[in-house]
């Protein structure tokens, strides 16, 4: 049984800006977390945002993309606070790409099989966020995209290695 600490979840929630209220966010994060852990233990497996949403019963046509991103991000924030890798690295786009990300698609080479833009705002991704490279003119998008792929691949490896060794 995977235990999720209530006090830590509440602290994460209180420090963020969320579309959902506390009870809704907590409920979905608690449902998503074991799904992500189970997926992480399977070598080569990823889970699509849409599939994760279906598995946890998320139905929100107008705000699905935002909510599922907050849920996956909440799981990663929890992991980060526990000193573990960002578990949402294994959550990727399927064929669908949300409209707000489609706008960025040409510059960031987003597409099927990649994490969403919100992943790059999580702690630990550092200088790979849009704010760092675009607003401050630090590096061209092609370089950042290459670095993102390298970081993401390494983070997926860290997630899998941790959860393979963890108790069942």
Secondary structure, DSSP 8 states (H G I E B T S, - for coil): -----HHHHHHHHHHS--SS-HHHHHHHHHHHHHHHHHHHTSTT--EEHHHHHHHTT---TTTHHHHHHHHHHHHHHHHHHTT---GGGGEE--S---HHHHTTHHHHT--TTS--GGGGGSTT-GGGSHHHHTTTT-S-HHHHHHHHHHHHHHHHHHHHHHHHHS--
